[in-house]
Amino acid sequence: MQALFRFLHAEGFITTDPSATLDRIKGSRVGKPRPYTIDEISDLLTSGAYRRTRVMIMLGYLHGLRAHEVAQVDGRDFDLVEMMHTIVGKGGVERRVPIHAVVAAEIPYMPAEGWWFPARGGRTGHIHWKSVSDLMSRAKKRAGITARRKTGHSLRHSFGTELVKGGADLRTTQEMLGHASLATTQIYVDVDQERMAAASAALPVPTIPFRSGRRSRQDVVT
């Protein structure tokens, strides 16, 4: 409606735009998941990336970390007794995910205390999240993956998608991704054709007659 009033005013059909003082209505953002396939993740890891980049990729896919969460991983975040990884997400909100066996195998090679990915060039602190994103983009390029919409963040989409495909319910997946809203989690989870076909095949089938059962005109007694 606001667009209509703006058009009518611009074309001179009305002298004033009655919607000019109204707040602009924002449409809801509906996203589509863009996960890497398992083969593509393997390609990223075997693209010639150095160990720290490989660990970043594994943290993105196997623990569902965002780029800024990868950047600030500290050796003290890993509880090797309970085998849980504490992650500080958006707004300082913490979540815990199980330490995957593949990530656990890398822990002995990483600092037990302090940043796993310290800043370089004499700077203190951890690496910048943009550097994490750049390293993953280089691995993608070397792997020959050309899909523009697939980024380092797509590893989180793969994490969510594969959790659900493996049998995790959306509520569990929401917790592991650290989403405040279940609706956001649904955006991250891709449903493949095979899964949809299986869901369709599982629908109960009612009795379906071959014919309508109505009498033909010849059977009707007048």
C-alpha positions as CSV (number, residue, x, y, z in Angstrom):
1,M,0.0,0.0,0.0
2,Q,2.8,2.4,0.8
3,A,4.4,1.7,-2.6
4,L,1.0,2.5,-4.3
5,F,0.7,5.8,-2.5
6,R,4.3,6.8,-3.5
7,F,3.5,5.9,-7.1
8,L,0.3,7.9,-7.2
9,H,2.0,10.9,-5.6
10,A,5.0,10.7,-8.0
11,E,2.7,10.5,-11.0
12,G,0.6,13.5,-9.8
13,F,-2.6,11.6,-9.2
14,I,-2.6,12.8,-5.6
15,T,-1.1,16.0,-4.1
16,T,0.2,14.4,-0.9
17,D,1.4,11.0,0.1
18,P,-0.7,9.9,3.1
19,S,1.8,7.1,3.9
20,A,4.8,9.3,4.1
21,T,4.6,9.5,7.9
22,L,4.1,5.8,8.4
23,D,6.9,3.5,9.5
24,R,8.2,1.4,6.6
25,I,7.0,-2.2,6.9
26,K,9.9,-4.6,6.7
27,G,9.3,-8.0,5.1
28,S,10.4,-11.1,6.9
29,R,13.7,-12.4,5.8
30,V,13.3,-16.0,4.6
31,G,16.6,-17.7,4.0
32,K,17.5,-20.9,2.3
33,P,20.2,-23.1,3.8
34,R,23.4,-23.4,1.8
35,P,25.3,-26.3,3.4
36,Y,28.4,-27.8,1.9
37,T,28.1,-31.4,1.0
38,I,30.3,-33.9,2.9
39,D,32.4,-34.3,-0.3
40,E,32.9,-30.6,-0.5
41,I,34.0,-30.4,3.1
42,S,36.5,-33.2,2.3
43,D,37.7,-31.1,-0.6
44,L,38.2,-28.1,1.7
45,L,40.2,-30.2,4.1
46,T,42.4,-31.8,1.4
47,S,42.9,-28.6,-0.6
48,G,46.4,-28.0,0.8
49,A,45.2,-25.9,3.8
50,Y,47.5,-25.7,6.7
51,R,46.6,-27.4,10.0
52,R,45.2,-24.3,11.7
53,T,42.9,-23.7,8.7
54,R,41.9,-27.4,8.7
55,V,41.1,-27.1,12.5
56,M,39.0,-24.0,11.7
57,I,37.0,-25.9,9.1
58,M,36.5,-28.8,11.5
59,L,35.3,-26.5,14.3
60,G,32.8,-24.8,11.8
61,Y,31.4,-28.1,10.6
62,L,31.7,-30.5,13.6
63,H,30.9,-27.9,16.4
64,G,28.9,-25.4,14.4
65,L,31.0,-22.4,15.2
66,R,30.6,-19.0,13.6
67,A,33.8,-17.2,12.3
68,H,34.1,-15.0,15.3
69,E,33.6,-18.0,17.6
70,V,36.4,-19.8,15.8
71,A,38.6,-16.8,16.2
72,Q,38.3,-16.7,20.0
73,V,38.6,-20.4,20.7
74,D,40.8,-20.9,23.9
75,G,42.3,-24.2,25.0
76,R,40.5,-23.8,28.3
77,D,37.1,-23.9,26.6
78,F,37.5,-27.7,26.3
79,D,36.4,-29.9,29.2
80,L,38.2,-33.2,28.6
81,V,36.5,-34.9,31.6
82,E,32.9,-34.3,30.4
83,M,34.1,-34.0,26.7
84,M,32.2,-30.8,26.2
85,H,33.2,-27.6,24.4
86,T,32.0,-24.3,25.9
87,I,31.4,-21.6,23.2
88,V,30.8,-17.9,23.7
89,G,28.3,-16.9,21.1
90,K,26.5,-13.7,20.1
91,G,25.9,-11.3,23.0
92,G,28.2,-13.3,25.2
93,V,25.7,-16.2,25.5
94,E,27.4,-19.5,26.2
95,R,26.5,-22.9,24.8
96,R,28.0,-26.3,25.2
97,V,28.4,-28.9,22.5
98,P,30.0,-32.4,22.7
99,I,33.7,-32.5,21.6
100,H,33.7,-34.5,18.4
101,A,36.2,-37.2,18.1
102,V,37.9,-35.6,15.1
103,V,38.3,-32.3,17.0
104,A,39.5,-34.2,20.1
105,A,42.3,-35.7,18.0
106,E,43.5,-32.2,17.3
107,I,43.5,-31.0,20.9
108,P,47.0,-32.3,21.7
109,Y,48.5,-30.2,18.9
110,M,46.8,-27.0,20.1
111,P,47.5,-24.8,23.1
112,A,46.1,-26.2,26.3
113,E,45.7,-22.6,27.6
114,G,45.3,-19.5,25.5
115,W,44.1,-18.7,22.0
116,W,44.2,-21.5,19.5
117,F,44.6,-18.9,16.8
118,P,46.6,-16.0,18.1
119,A,47.0,-12.7,16.2
120,R,50.2,-12.4,14.2
121,G,52.5,-9.5,13.4
122,G,53.3,-8.7,17.0
123,R,49.7,-8.1,17.9
124,T,48.1,-9.4,21.1
125,G,44.9,-11.3,21.4
126,H,43.3,-13.7,19.0
127,I,43.0,-13.6,15.2
128,H,40.3,-11.4,13.7
129,W,37.1,-13.1,12.5
130,K,37.6,-11.7,9.0
131,S,40.9,-13.5,8.8
132,V,39.1,-16.8,9.7
133,S,36.6,-16.1,6.9
134,D,39.4,-15.3,4.4
135,L,41.3,-18.5,5.2
136,M,38.2,-20.5,4.6
137,S,37.5,-18.7,1.3
138,R,41.0,-19.5,0.1
139,A,40.5,-23.2,1.0
140,K,37.2,-23.0,-1.0
141,K,39.0,-21.5,-4.0
142,R,41.8,-24.1,-3.9
143,A,39.2,-26.9,-3.6
144,G,37.5,-25.7,-6.8
145,I,34.2,-25.0,-5.2
146,T,32.5,-22.2,-7.3
147,A,29.1,-21.9,-5.6
148,R,29.1,-18.2,-4.7
149,R,26.6,-18.5,-1.8
150,K,28.7,-21.1,0.0
151,T,31.0,-19.5,2.5
152,G,32.7,-20.3,5.7
153,H,29.3,-19.8,7.4
154,S,27.9,-22.6,5.3
155,L,29.8,-25.0,7.5
156,R,27.3,-24.2,10.3
157,H,24.5,-25.0,7.8
158,S,26.1,-28.3,7.2
159,F,26.4,-28.9,10.9
160,G,22.6,-28.2,11.4
161,T,21.6,-30.2,8.3
162,E,23.7,-33.3,9.2
163,L,22.5,-33.2,12.8
164,V,18.9,-33.5,11.7
165,K,19.6,-36.1,9.0
166,G,21.4,-38.1,11.7
167,G,18.2,-38.1,13.9
168,A,18.5,-35.0,16.1
169,D,15.3,-33.1,16.7
170,L,15.1,-29.4,15.9
171,R,15.1,-28.4,19.6
172,T,18.4,-30.2,20.2
173,T,19.8,-28.7,17.0
174,Q,18.7,-25.3,18.1
175,E,20.6,-25.6,21.4
176,M,23.8,-26.9,19.6
177,L,23.6,-24.0,17.1
178,G,23.0,-21.5,19.8
179,H,19.9,-20.0,18.2
180,A,17.4,-18.0,20.3
181,S,14.6,-18.9,17.9
182,L,13.6,-22.2,16.5
183,A,12.6,-20.4,13.3
184,T,16.2,-19.4,12.7
185,T,17.3,-23.1,13.1
186,Q,14.8,-24.1,10.5
187,I,16.6,-21.8,8.0
188,Y,19.9,-23.6,8.7
189,V,18.5,-27.0,8.1
190,D,18.4,-28.3,4.5
191,V,16.0,-31.1,3.7
192,D,17.2,-33.2,0.8
193,Q,15.1,-34.9,-1.8
194,E,15.8,-38.4,-0.3
195,R,14.5,-37.3,3.1
196,M,11.4,-35.7,1.6
197,A,10.8,-38.9,-0.5
198,A,11.1,-41.0,2.6
199,A,8.7,-38.7,4.5
200,S,6.2,-38.8,1.6
201,A,6.4,-42.6,1.4
202,A,5.7,-42.9,5.1
203,L,2.3,-41.1,4.8
204,P,-0.6,-43.5,5.6
205,V,-2.6,-44.5,2.5
206,P,-6.4,-44.6,2.7
207,T,-8.5,-47.0,0.7
208,I,-8.9,-45.7,-2.8
209,P,-11.6,-47.2,-5.0
210,F,-10.9,-47.9,-8.7
211,R,-14.3,-46.5,-9.7
212,S,-16.5,-43.8,-8.3
213,G,-19.2,-46.3,-7.2
214,R,-22.0,-44.1,-8.7
215,R,-24.5,-45.9,-10.9
216,S,-24.4,-45.1,-14.6
217,R,-27.3,-43.4,-16.4
218,Q,-28.5,-46.7,-17.7
219,D,-29.0,-48.0,-14.1
220,V,-31.1,-45.1,-13.1
221,V,-34.8,-46.0,-13.0
222,T,-37.1,-43.3,-14.2
